[in-house]
């Protein structure tokens, strides 16, 4: 069985700090107006909705989304860890109640914060991840290539400077270990321990750091 682990792009998109960002989706041709076909244009930031943060997001010399090989977006050993996080709480290594499998290549953190999506609470009181967690993954779990979660950003809006520091720890190619990609604002309601494989399909737009993506889980 296959399931989406990402949200569709809508005209209103929750984002970091703003629960109602407006994505302009405009019909440029429409059959109902007598055109031969339907065509739409759309305008949105590349960090709205379910998206991947690549190293270039916080590191000038880091890789951009188009610089990754196709196999980088396939994860054959995903692990889902459920947890409870409070408003503004920062995830640390001590927050884990379940050990990480040494074979894990994609760590998915399922907190239940998706139920607040579209509210001020989701966008401005979200939990985040402490920089120490990035160091923990890079030094202790070298097979982890990416982390994903069901809240709006790695950076808690209530602890923004710590969030920026955490982004740099996860993404810096010059730090010990390998960079860990970040999938933000995922829909993990259907993600379970039966998940066998995950495909992330980012928009490959030349010149930008990161991109919105469709994420598909296999084996639920």
C-alpha positions in Angstrom: 0.0 0.0 0.0 1.1 3.5 -0.7 0.2 6.7 1.1 1.0 10.4 0.8 3.1 11.7 3.7 2.9 15.3 2.4 0.1 17.9 2.1 -1.3 19.1 -1.2 -0.6 22.7 -2.2 -3.7 24.9 -1.6 -4.5 28.5 -2.0 -4.0 29.0 1.7 -0.9 27.4 3.2 0.2 27.4 6.8 3.8 28.6 7.1 6.4 29.5 9.8 4.8 32.4 11.7 1.7 32.8 9.5 -1.1 30.3 9.4 -2.7 31.6 6.2 -0.1 32.4 3.6 -1.8 33.0 0.2 -0.6 30.9 -2.7 -1.7 32.7 -5.9 -3.2 30.0 -8.2 -4.5 31.8 -11.3 -6.1 30.3 -14.4 -4.3 31.7 -17.4 -6.5 29.7 -19.8 -9.8 28.1 -19.1 -12.1 25.9 -21.2 -15.1 27.4 -19.5 -14.0 30.8 -21.0 -13.7 29.2 -24.5 -10.0 28.3 -24.4 -8.9 25.0 -25.8 -7.5 23.8 -22.5 -7.0 24.6 -18.8 -3.6 26.2 -17.7 -2.7 27.7 -14.4 0.1 29.7 -13.0 1.0 29.7 -9.3 3.2 31.7 -7.0 4.5 30.6 -3.6 7.6 30.6 -1.5 9.8 27.5 -1.8 9.5 26.9 2.0 5.7 26.8 2.2 3.9 23.5 2.7 5.7 20.1 2.8 9.2 20.9 1.7 12.8 19.8 2.0 15.5 22.0 3.5 18.8 21.4 1.6 22.2 22.5 2.8 22.2 25.7 0.7 19.3 27.0 2.8 21.7 28.0 5.6 25.1 27.3 4.2 26.5 29.3 1.2 28.6 26.4 -0.1 25.9 23.8 0.6 24.2 21.7 -2.0 21.0 23.0 -3.7 18.0 20.8 -4.5 19.0 20.2 -8.1 22.5 19.0 -7.1 21.3 15.8 -5.5 21.4 12.5 -7.4 18.0 10.8 -7.9 18.8 8.0 -5.4 19.2 10.6 -2.7 15.4 10.9 -2.6 14.8 7.2 -1.9 14.8 6.0 1.7 14.8 2.2 2.2 15.0 2.2 6.0 12.6 4.8 7.4 11.8 4.8 11.1 8.7 6.4 12.7 9.0 7.5 16.3 5.9 8.8 18.1 6.3 11.4 20.8 4.5 14.2 22.6 5.9 17.7 22.4 4.6 20.8 24.1 4.3 24.4 22.7 7.8 25.7 22.1 9.5 22.5 23.4 12.9 21.7 21.8 13.6 18.1 20.9 16.9 16.9 22.4 18.5 13.4 22.4 17.0 12.9 25.8 13.5 13.4 24.4 13.5 10.1 22.6 11.6 7.3 24.3 12.6 4.8 21.7 16.1 4.0 20.4 17.0 4.8 16.8 17.7 1.8 14.6 21.4 2.0 13.4 20.1 1.2 9.9 17.7 4.1 9.8 18.2 6.4 6.8 15.1 8.6 7.4 13.9 9.5 10.9 10.2 10.5 11.0 9.0 12.2 14.2 5.3 11.9 14.7 4.0 14.3 17.3 0.3 14.8 16.5 0.8 18.5 15.9 -0.9 18.1 12.5 -4.2 18.5 14.2 -3.3 22.2 14.8 -2.3 22.8 11.2 -3.8 26.1 9.9 -4.0 27.7 13.3 -1.8 30.3 15.1 -0.7 27.6 17.4 0.8 25.5 14.6 2.6 28.5 13.0 3.8 30.4 16.1 3.9 28.0 19.1 5.3 25.0 17.3 7.9 22.8 18.9 11.4 22.7 17.4 14.6 20.8 17.4 17.7 21.7 19.5 21.1 21.9 17.8 22.3 19.1 20.0 19.9 16.7 18.3 21.6 17.4 14.9 25.0 16.7 16.4 23.7 13.5 18.0 22.4 12.2 14.6 25.5 13.2 12.7 28.0 11.6 15.1 26.0 8.6 16.4 23.9 7.6 13.4 25.8 8.2 10.2 23.2 6.3 8.1 20.5 8.9 8.9 20.4 11.1 5.7 17.2 13.0 6.6 14.8 13.9 9.3 11.1 14.7 8.9 8.3 15.7 11.2 4.7 16.8 11.4 5.1 20.4 12.7 5.9 23.5 10.7 9.6 24.0 11.1 12.8 22.6 12.7 12.9 26.1 14.3 10.4 26.8 17.1 8.9 30.2 16.5 9.4 30.8 20.2 13.1 30.0 20.0 14.1 31.3 16.6 17.8 31.9 17.2 18.2 28.4 18.5 16.3 27.1 15.5 18.7 28.9 13.1 21.6 27.3 14.9 20.0 23.9 14.7 19.5 24.3 10.9 23.2 25.1 10.5 24.2 22.0 12.5 21.9 19.7 10.5 22.9 21.2 7.1 26.6 22.3 7.4 28.8 20.2 5.0 31.9 21.2 6.9 30.8 20.0 10.3 31.6 16.4 11.6 29.6 13.7 9.9 27.3 14.2 6.9 24.6 16.8 6.4 21.1 15.7 7.4 18.2 16.9 5.1 15.1 18.3 6.8 11.5 17.6 5.7 9.2 20.1 7.3 5.4 20.2 7.6 4.8 16.6 6.8 1.5 14.7 7.0 2.4 11.7 9.2 -1.1 10.8 10.3 -0.8 7.6 8.2 2.8 6.8 9.0 3.3 3.7 11.2 6.0 1.2 12.1 5.0 -0.8 9.0 6.5 1.8 6.7 9.0 0.1 4.5 10.2 2.7 2.1 9.8 6.5 1.4 10.1 8.4 -1.8 10.5 12.2 -1.6 10.0 14.0 -4.9 11.1 17.7 -4.7 10.5 20.2 -7.5 13.8 20.4 -9.3 14.1 24.2 -9.9 17.5 25.5 -10.9 19.0 28.1 -8.7 16.9 27.7 -5.5 18.2 26.3 -2.3 15.3 24.0 -1.4 11.8 23.0 -2.7 8.3 21.8 -2.0 8.0 18.1 -2.4 5.5 15.3 -2.6 6.4 12.5 -0.2 5.1 8.9 -0.6 5.3 6.1 1.9 5.3 2.5 0.8 4.3 -0.6 2.7 1.9 0.7 5.3 
